[in-house]
Amino acid sequence: MLTLYDYFRSSASYRVRIALNLKGVAYEKSQVHLVNNGGEQNSQRYRRINPQGLVPSIEEAGHNEPFILHQSLAIIEYLDEKYPTPNLMPEDLQAKSLVRSFAYKICCDIHPLNNLRVLNYLENDLGIEEEQKLQWYDHWVEEGLLALEAQLKTIRPLKFCFGDTPSIADLCLIPQVYNAKRFHIDLSEYKRIVSVYDRCMDLEAFYNARPEETTS
């Protein structure tokens, strides 16, 4: 059995929940609440699972000792290779590279500047006011979404980001858009992104991975 160490509002965990749902993989969920009890990611128990203290992690029973893997994109690619249907990456090398590039723009450039530990550091350690913190969040999300929208406009409109079935690009985009909506960012300029988001929300695998559907 596979265990997902999860936090319901974590964008990175959200990506993995979508992948598990699309693949139809049975798993157990172990909640690591990033706020309660001083942040359960800081507990000795979880630090033994992930010394970095981040979610998600997966743990899979092995013959001798469990297999543990961190980082959402590494987890998703592991799941995609172990459970190849449906495939979350194109077969064509150039198409595959474009999907990865799009996903990395979200996971490496947008999300790290806006995750909880960064926002907490701005507020608690640097004394940034709430309004300034929200300006920081909005700036980096809007700059990132503009670049993603521009990239999607270079290709003909498709059902999802790069094809007629979801790819890793969509798995990374949807949690980012969900958070933008949560923070009341105006998405009217991002018509291609919103179109992809709406189509993804029509799929149970995406809809059921939302934070509202996840035990808090």
C-alpha positions as CSV (number, residue, x, y, z in Angstrom):
1,M,0.0,0.0,0.0
2,L,1.1,3.5,-0.8
3,T,0.9,6.3,1.8
4,L,0.7,10.0,0.8
5,Y,1.9,12.5,3.4
6,D,-0.4,15.3,2.5
7,Y,-1.6,18.7,3.5
8,F,-5.0,19.7,2.0
9,R,-3.9,23.3,1.0
10,S,-0.5,22.3,-0.3
11,S,-0.3,23.0,-4.1
12,A,2.4,20.3,-4.4
13,S,0.3,17.7,-2.6
14,Y,-2.7,18.7,-4.7
15,R,-0.7,17.9,-7.9
16,V,0.0,14.4,-6.6
17,R,-3.6,13.8,-5.5
18,I,-4.7,14.6,-9.1
19,A,-2.1,12.1,-10.4
20,L,-3.2,9.4,-8.0
21,N,-6.8,9.9,-9.0
22,L,-6.1,9.9,-12.7
23,K,-4.1,6.6,-12.3
24,G,-6.7,5.1,-10.1
25,V,-4.1,4.1,-7.5
26,A,-5.3,3.2,-4.1
27,Y,-3.5,5.0,-1.3
28,E,-3.7,5.9,2.3
29,K,-3.5,9.5,3.4
30,S,-1.5,10.8,6.3
31,Q,-2.2,14.4,7.0
32,V,0.7,16.6,7.9
33,H,-0.9,19.9,9.0
34,L,1.4,22.7,8.2
35,V,-0.2,25.1,10.8
36,N,-1.5,23.0,13.7
37,N,0.8,22.2,16.6
38,G,3.5,24.6,15.4
39,G,3.5,22.9,12.1
40,E,3.4,19.1,12.1
41,Q,6.1,19.0,9.3
42,N,8.6,20.0,12.1
43,S,7.8,16.9,14.2
44,Q,10.6,14.3,14.7
45,R,8.2,11.7,13.3
46,Y,7.8,13.5,9.9
47,R,11.4,14.7,9.7
48,R,12.3,11.0,9.7
49,I,10.1,10.7,6.6
50,N,11.3,13.9,5.0
51,P,14.3,15.7,6.5
52,Q,13.4,18.8,4.5
53,G,10.1,19.0,6.3
54,L,8.0,19.5,3.2
55,V,5.0,17.8,1.7
56,P,4.2,15.8,-0.2
57,S,6.1,12.6,0.4
58,I,5.1,9.1,-0.5
59,E,6.0,5.9,1.3
60,E,5.6,2.5,-0.4
61,A,6.1,-0.9,1.3
62,G,9.1,-2.8,0.1
63,H,10.5,-6.3,0.6
64,N,13.1,-5.1,3.1
65,E,12.4,-1.5,3.9
66,P,9.9,1.1,2.6
67,F,10.6,3.2,-0.5
68,I,10.2,6.9,0.3
69,L,10.1,9.7,-2.3
70,H,9.9,13.5,-1.9
71,Q,9.2,16.3,-4.4
72,S,5.9,16.4,-6.2
73,L,7.3,16.3,-9.8
74,A,9.5,13.3,-9.0
75,I,6.6,11.6,-7.4
76,I,4.3,12.2,-10.4
77,E,6.9,11.0,-12.8
78,Y,7.5,7.9,-10.7
79,L,3.7,7.2,-10.7
80,D,3.6,7.8,-14.4
81,E,6.2,5.2,-15.1
82,K,4.9,2.7,-12.7
83,Y,1.3,3.1,-13.7
84,P,1.5,4.1,-17.4
85,T,-2.2,4.4,-18.1
86,P,-3.2,7.1,-18.6
87,N,0.1,8.5,-19.7
88,L,0.8,12.0,-18.3
89,M,3.7,12.7,-20.7
90,P,3.7,12.8,-24.5
91,E,5.8,10.3,-26.4
92,D,7.4,12.8,-28.7
93,L,10.6,14.2,-27.2
94,Q,10.0,17.8,-28.1
95,A,6.4,17.7,-26.9
96,K,7.6,16.1,-23.7
97,S,10.2,18.8,-23.2
98,L,7.5,21.5,-23.7
99,V,5.3,19.9,-21.0
100,R,8.2,19.8,-18.6
101,S,9.2,23.4,-19.3
102,F,5.6,24.5,-18.6
103,A,5.5,22.5,-15.4
104,Y,8.9,23.8,-14.2
105,K,7.8,27.4,-14.7
106,I,5.1,26.8,-12.1
107,C,6.9,24.5,-9.7
108,C,10.3,26.3,-9.8
109,D,9.5,29.9,-10.5
110,I,5.9,30.7,-9.3
111,H,5.1,28.3,-6.5
112,P,8.3,28.6,-4.4
113,L,7.9,32.4,-4.0
114,N,4.4,32.0,-2.7
115,N,4.4,28.9,-0.5
116,L,3.5,29.0,3.1
117,R,7.0,29.0,4.6
118,V,8.0,31.9,2.4
119,L,4.9,33.9,3.3
120,N,5.4,33.1,7.0
121,Y,9.0,34.3,6.8
122,L,8.0,37.6,5.2
123,E,5.5,38.2,7.9
124,N,7.0,36.7,11.0
125,D,10.7,37.2,10.5
126,L,10.9,40.3,8.2
127,G,7.9,42.1,9.7
128,I,6.1,42.6,6.4
129,E,2.6,43.8,6.8
130,E,-0.4,41.7,5.6
131,E,-1.1,44.1,2.7
132,Q,2.5,44.0,1.5
133,K,2.6,40.2,1.8
134,L,-0.5,40.0,-0.4
135,Q,1.1,42.4,-2.9
136,W,4.1,40.1,-3.0
137,Y,1.9,37.1,-3.6
138,D,-0.2,38.8,-6.4
139,H,2.9,40.2,-8.2
140,W,4.6,36.8,-8.6
141,V,1.5,34.9,-9.5
142,E,0.4,37.4,-12.0
143,E,3.8,37.6,-13.6
144,G,3.9,33.9,-13.8
145,L,0.4,33.4,-15.2
146,L,1.1,36.0,-17.9
147,A,4.1,34.0,-19.1
148,L,2.1,30.7,-19.1
149,E,-0.8,32.3,-21.0
150,A,1.6,33.7,-23.6
151,Q,3.1,30.2,-24.0
152,L,-0.3,28.6,-24.5
153,K,-1.2,31.2,-27.1
154,T,1.7,30.1,-29.3
155,I,-0.1,26.8,-30.0
156,R,-3.5,26.1,-31.4
157,P,-6.3,25.8,-28.7
158,L,-6.5,22.3,-27.3
159,K,-8.7,20.7,-24.7
160,F,-5.9,20.7,-22.1
161,C,-2.6,22.6,-22.0
162,F,-0.7,20.5,-24.6
163,G,-3.2,17.9,-25.9
164,D,-6.7,16.4,-25.6
165,T,-5.8,14.5,-22.4
166,P,-4.2,15.9,-19.2
167,S,-0.5,16.0,-18.8
168,I,1.9,17.0,-16.0
169,A,1.4,20.6,-17.2
170,D,-2.2,20.5,-16.3
171,L,-1.5,18.8,-12.9
172,C,0.8,21.7,-12.0
173,L,-1.4,24.5,-13.5
174,I,-4.7,23.6,-11.8
175,P,-3.5,24.0,-8.1
176,Q,-1.8,27.3,-9.1
177,V,-5.1,28.6,-10.6
178,Y,-7.1,27.4,-7.6
179,N,-4.8,29.4,-5.3
180,A,-5.1,32.5,-7.5
181,K,-8.9,32.2,-7.2
182,R,-8.6,31.7,-3.5
183,F,-6.6,35.0,-3.2
184,H,-9.1,36.8,-5.5
185,I,-6.6,37.4,-8.3
186,D,-8.4,38.7,-11.5
187,L,-8.1,36.0,-14.1
188,S,-9.9,37.8,-16.9
189,E,-6.7,38.2,-18.9
190,Y,-5.9,34.5,-18.8
191,K,-8.5,33.1,-21.1
192,R,-6.6,30.0,-22.3
193,I,-5.6,29.2,-18.7
194,V,-9.2,29.6,-17.4
195,S,-10.5,27.4,-20.3
196,V,-8.1,24.6,-19.3
197,Y,-9.0,25.0,-15.7
198,D,-12.7,24.7,-16.4
199,R,-12.2,21.6,-18.5
200,C,-10.1,20.0,-15.8
201,M,-12.7,20.7,-13.2
202,D,-15.2,18.7,-15.3
203,L,-13.0,15.6,-14.6
204,E,-13.6,13.7,-11.3
205,A,-9.9,13.1,-10.8
206,F,-9.3,16.9,-10.7
207,Y,-12.5,17.8,-8.9
208,N,-12.0,15.3,-6.1
209,A,-8.4,16.3,-5.5
210,R,-9.5,19.9,-4.4
211,P,-8.7,20.9,-0.9
212,E,-12.5,21.0,-0.1
213,E,-12.6,17.3,-0.9
214,T,-9.6,16.5,1.3
215,T,-9.7,15.9,5.0
216,S,-8.2,18.9,6.8
